[in-house]
C-alpha cells in the first residue's frame, strides 16, 4: 500500500502490478501451487518455541491465506494486503466456514499478542518463547493466565486449530503408511516432522514427484541412510537438511550421493553440523563431485574454486582429519589464489604493487564469511602511478566480490593510514612515515599478524623491513602493557538487557581477544617470536619461556575451542554474530555439535574455560610487564 509521497502515483503502481500479484492464469495446476507453499512452509518451520515460524504459527496462517488469495485471484473481493481482512473476505465469499474464520482470527490475534509480549519483554525482535520457567511464568501473567500450564494448554489448542484449518486450505495430505514409518529409528519416529520428511524424501514433493525408478532406488538405500542419520550428532537437523539437499540438487544428483557410502557419510556430517554449507552445495552439485575426485585449480572459475576448496577443507575438519588451524590456512590459501587471479587480470606491471594481509587474513585464520582486511601498497616513479594504483585498488575490491550473492569476499581496507579518509592505495614511503610518526600503538600491534599476500615488483622485502623496524624501534614497556590491558578491558561488551547467560565468545572476559592480545604482547616483548596466527605464536612463546608455557598452552587450546564454536555459529546456527544464542534450540544444536549432552553442560564448561583464560591472560601480562632480571 502507498504509505508516503504521491498517493495517485502509488495507486497507479498498484494497479499496474495487479496482474503480477493476482494472475488470471497460472502455468501450474492449483495442486502444485499449494504443494509448493506447503513445502516452503515446512522448510522454515523451527522449534516449537518459535510462535512465528513453527507449524501452526503466525507464518503458517499468513502463507496459507495468501496462497488462497492467489488461487482465487479473479475474485476482487479477496484482494487485500491485510491478514485479518482476508479472513473476513474469505468467510463472506464462502471460502472459509464461519467457525473456521472465527477460530483462525482468534488464533492469529492470540499469537500476535504472544509475539508482541515476548518482544516487549526482551526489547528486541524475537519470536521465541522464554527458555526459562521464570520467563514463561512472567509471559503467562502478562497475557492474563494464572500459570504456565494454562498458557501452554491454550497455545497448544491454538496450534492444533491452525494446523487443522490451514492444512485443509492447502490440501495437505499425509500419504506415508504406518508400514513405511516402521523404517524410522526411534530417535526420529518420535519427531512430528519425521513423517512428512520421509514422504518427501521417498516420493518427492508434490511439485516434483519422483519416478517409480527413483522411488525404488530410495527405498533400497533408506534403511542405511536412516541408520546413519540416527547415529549423527543431530538426527532431525540432518534429516531436514538431507531432504532439502536432494530436493534442491535434483533426484539424479542428490540420489547418487546418498547411494555412495563415502559421499553419504560426508553429506550427513554437513547436514548435521554445517547445513548452511550444504545449501551452497545443493546449488552446485558438481562441486561436491569434484571434492570426491581430483580437480585442477586452474580450470575452475573463482566461485567454484572457493566452493570446492572450502568444502574439501571443511570436510577434513568435520571428519576429524584436520583442525581449525589447517582449516583456516586452507581458506586463506584459496583467498590468496583468487586475489592473485584478480590482480593478474587488472595490473599491467607498470609500477610495483603489493597487498598486505591483516587480521585473520594475515594470520591465516579465516572462517566462512570473514572479511579480507588488507593494506594496498604501491611505489613507482611513473607520473600516473598514483592514479593507476587507486583505480587498481577499486577494481580489486569490486572484483573480489565476484558479482555474486552472497559475494565471494568483502575486502576491508580501513586499516590503511588515516582510515576511511585516505586514498585506498598508499605509497610505501607514506606508510613508513605514518608508522614512524602518527601511528597508534594498536596500529603497530596489528602488524604482528601482517603478511604479504601479493607482491609485484619486489615490494615484499621492503614491507617486511618496515615491519621489522617498527618492532625494533618500539620495545615493549610496562606502561605499554597497562595501556593494552586497559584497551582490552574497554572492549568487553555491555550486557544491555541484563541477560543471565550473556556471553560474547570474542570480546567477553576470557574470549578470543584475550588469547590474541596475549599472543601479540608476547610478540612485542620477544622479537624472536614470528608474525602469525595466535595458536602458532602461543605455542612458540611457551618454548621460548618455560615460565609461561602452561598458561600459553591452555590459552592456545581454549582459542581453538572458541574458534570451532564460532565456526558452528555460522554454519550450524546460521548467525555471523559472536554472541552465544539466547534461545534454547540453537544452544542445544551448538552443544550437540561440540560434543556436549546439552546446553547446560556446555555453558558450565564455557564459563570455566573463559574464567581460566582470563586468569592466564592476566598472568601472561603480569609476567611480560615484570620480566625476570
C-alpha positions, -999 to +999 in steps of 0.1 A: +000+000+000+012+035-006+024+050+027+041+082+017+046+106-013+022+109-042-009+089-035-020+089-071+013+076-083+012+048-056-023+038-067-013+037-103+017+015-095-005-010-076-030-010-105-002-019-129+013-047-109-020-063-101-018-088-129+015-100-115+003-102-079-031-117-088-025-136-121-056-146-140-040-179-151-011-200-138+013-223-157+009-248-128-022-265-116-035-253-082-024-286-065+012-278-074+009-242-062-004-253-029+022-281-026+050-255-032+036-233-004+033-263+019+070-272+011+082-237+017+064-236+050+079-269+061+114-258+052+111-228+075+094-244+105+116-240+135+113-255+170+080-253+189+093-224+210+091-201+179+055-188+177+060-172+143+079-199+123+067-231+139+040-254+124+007-239+135+023-205+140+019-169+126+036-176+093+015-208+087-016-187+089-003-159+067+012-181+040-020-203+038-043-173+034-020-157+008-020-190-012-058-190-011-058-154-024-036-164-053-059-194-061-090-171-062-072-141-078-101-135-102-123-126-072-115-089-065-132-092-031-104-113-016-076-089-028-064-073+004-029-069+020-044-074+055-044-109+070-074-101+092-093-085+064-086-115+041-102-139+067-133-118+067-134-117+029-130-155+026-158-160+051-181-136+032-173-154-001-180-188+014-143-199+011-140-202+049-167-216+072-178-191+098-164-213+126-131-216+108-129-179+103-136-173+140-110-198+151-084-186+127-090-150+137-088-159+174-056-178+168-039-150+148-048-124+174-035-146+202-003-155+185+005-119+177-002-109+213+023-135+224+048-123+198+044-087+210+047-096+247+079-115+241+094-087+221+085-061+247+099-083+274+132-089+255+133-055+239+143-069+206+129-086+175+124-122+185+096-148+182+109-174+207+092-181+240+114-175+270+137-205+277+134-203+315+105-212+338+106-178+353+104-161+319+075-183+308+056-175+341+061-138+335+049-141+300+018-161+311+009-134+337+013-106+311-011-125+289-037-129+317-030-165+327-026-177+362+001-202+355+023-216+327+003-248+324-029-228+314-009-207+290+007-237+273-026-255+271-042-226+253-012-223+230-014-260+222-051-257+213-044-227+191-017-247+172-040-276+167-067-254+152-043-236+129-028-269+116-062-284+110-077-254+092-046-243+072-037-278+061-073-282+049-069-250+029-037-262+014-050-296+007-021-312+027-023-349+030-002-375+048+004-404+025+032-422+043+018-455+056+024-470+090+044-498+074+067-472+058+070-454+091+085-486+107+118-479+090+123-448+111+147-453+140+132-444+174+151-412+177+133-399+145+099-417+149+090-396+179+096-364+159+064-348+145+083-337+113+096-372+105+066-384+086+064-355+060+102-356+057+101-393+049+073-388+024+091-360+006+124-379+005+109-411-010+080-398-031+093-363-038+075-331-032+041-326-048+055-301-073+083-326-083+072-362-077+098-390-081+097-415-108+090-452-100+126-460-106+138-432-083+114-444-055+128-479-059+164-467-055+155-445-025+136-473-007+167-495-013+191-470+004+166-458+030+175-483+058+212-475+057+205-438+053+182-436+083+205-456+104+233-432+096+211-402+102+201-416+136+238-420+146+246-384+136+251-357+163+218-340+154+195-366+137+164-343+130+186-315+117+204-339+095+171-354+082+157-320+073+189-309+056+193-341+036+157-339+022+163-302+013+196-311-004+180-339-025+151-316-034+174-287-045+201-308-062+175-329-081+169-366-080+198-376-102+224-355-085+213-359-049+203-395-050+236-406-064+254-392-034+231-410-010+239-443-027+277-438-023+288-447+013+317-422+015+296-394-001+267-402+022+289-401+052+302-367+043+268-354+033+254-364+067+283-346+086+274-315+066+237-320+071+240-323+108+268-298+116+270-274+086+236-271+069+245-236+057+274-251+037+252-279+024+227-254+009+256-239-011+265-273-024+229-280-034+231-251-058+262-266-074+262-304-071+292-306-094+313-290-067+306-320-044+316-344-072+349-325-076+355-328-038+354-366-042+376-367-072+405-345-081+403-311-096+426-288-115+427-255-098+434-236-130+403-250-147+379-238-120+364-203-120+368-182-089+334-190-074+336-228-080+372-229-067+362-212-035+333-236-031+352-268-039+383-259-019+363-246+010+341-277+010+372-300+009+388-282+038+355-282+058+351-320+051+386-326+066+376-306+097+341-322+102+355-357+096+383-352+122+411-353+097+423-318+104+419-290+130+410-253+130+445-242+121+447-263+090+411-252+080+419-216+084+451-220+063+432-238+035+406-210+033+434-184+033+453-201+005+422-201-017+416-164-010+453-157-020+448-177-052+417-157-062+434-124-052+464-132-075+440-140-103+421-108-098+452-086-097+467-105-127+437-096-148+440-059-138+476-050-131+498-040-161+531-043-141+539-006-148+545+000-111+553-021-081+522-031-061+516-053-030+488-064-008+495-067+029+470-091+045+460-081+080+439-095+109+426-130+104+435-129+068+471-121+077+474-148+103+457-174+080+427-179+104+398-173+080+364-188+085+334-186+061+322-151+059+354-135+071+363-101+056+397-098+040+415-070+059+442-055+037+465-025+032+471-019-005+506-005-011+525+008-042+555+027-053+570+040-085+582+070-104+557+067-132+537+100-131+504+082-133+513+056-107+492+072-080+461+073-102+467+038-115+471+025-080+438+039-069+420+026-099+436-009-093+426-008-057+390+000-065+389-028-091+404-053-067+377-046-041+350-049-067+363-080-084+369-099-052+331-096-045+328-118-076+295-103-089+275-130-069+252-130-040+265-136-013+298-121-025+329-142-027+349-119-004+344-085+012+377-066+011+382-042+040+409-016+036+401+005+066+434-004+084+454+018+060+469+051+074+442+076+082+415+050+076+384+059+055+396+095+048+428+083+029+431+070-006+425+032-010+461+026-021+490+041-001+526+045-011+551+025+009+570+057+018+539+074+031+530+042+051+565+042+066+564+078+076+529+073+091+540+043+112+571+062+125+552+094+134+515+092+139+505+055+142+488+045+174+501+015+195+472-007+183+481+000+147+516-011+153+502-041+172+481-050+142+513-055+121+521-086+142+497-106+121+506-089+088+516-110+058+524-100+022+497-118+002+506-104-032+539-088-044+545-075-079+578-056-082+597-068-051+579-047-025+575-076-001+611-074+012+607-036+018+574-041+036+589-068+059+618-044+066+594-017+076+575-040+100+608-053+115+620-018+120+587-009+139+592-039+162+629-029+168+623+008+175+593+004+197+603-020+225+575-030+249+574-012+282+554-019+314+533+012+305+525-002+271+513-034+288+490-015+311+477+006+282+470-026+262+454-042+293+431-012+296+423-013+259+413-049+261+391-043+292+374-014+273+365-038+245+344-060+268+307-057+257+280-043+279+251-067+288+225-041+279+195-062+288+209-079+319+207-113+301+217-140+326+237-161+301+251-132+281+284-144+265+303-129+236+329-156+227+351-130+210+350-100+234+337-111+268+363-117+295+382-149+285+371-147+249+391-150+217+405-115+221+423-124+254+443-151+236+450-128+207+462-099+229+483-123+250+500-136+218+506-101+205+521-089+237+544-118+238+555-110+203+561-074+213+582-085+242+602-111+223+613-101+188+623-137+182+587-148+180+574-149+144+545-129+130+515-152+125+485-169+140+475-168+176+479-206+183+512-207+165+526-178+185+514-191+218+530-225+212+563-209+202+562-185+231+559-214+255+590-230+240+609-196+244+599-191+281+591-221+303+576-198+329+546-191+307+544-224+289+515-238+308+494-206+306+502-202+269+494-238+262+460-235+279+452-203+261+461-219+227+437-249+234+410-225+246+414-204+215+409-234+192+377-244+211+362-209+207+372-208+171+354-241+165+323-227+183+325-195+162+325-217+131+294-237+142+276-204+150+280-196+113+275-229+096+250-246+120+231-218+138+234-195+107+245-164+125+276-142+119+274-130+155+298-140+182+271-138+208+260-171+224+224-176+212+197-168+238+172-193+226+173-229+238+171-246+204+202-231+188+220-236+221+211-273+221+223-276+185+255-259+193+261-281+224+255-313+204+278-302+176+306-296+202+300-330+219+281-319+250+250-337+263+230-304+265+231-267+266+236-265+304+269-286+305+282-266+275+275-233+293+292-246+325+322-257+306+324-225+286+322-203+318+350-224+334+371-221+303+367-184+299+374-177+336+406-198+333+415-180+301+411-146+318+434-158+346+460-170+321+457-137+302+464-118+334+493-140+343+510-135+309+505-098+310+519-096+345+549-117+335+556-096+304+554-063+324+577-076+351+605-096+333+630-115+354+663-096+357 
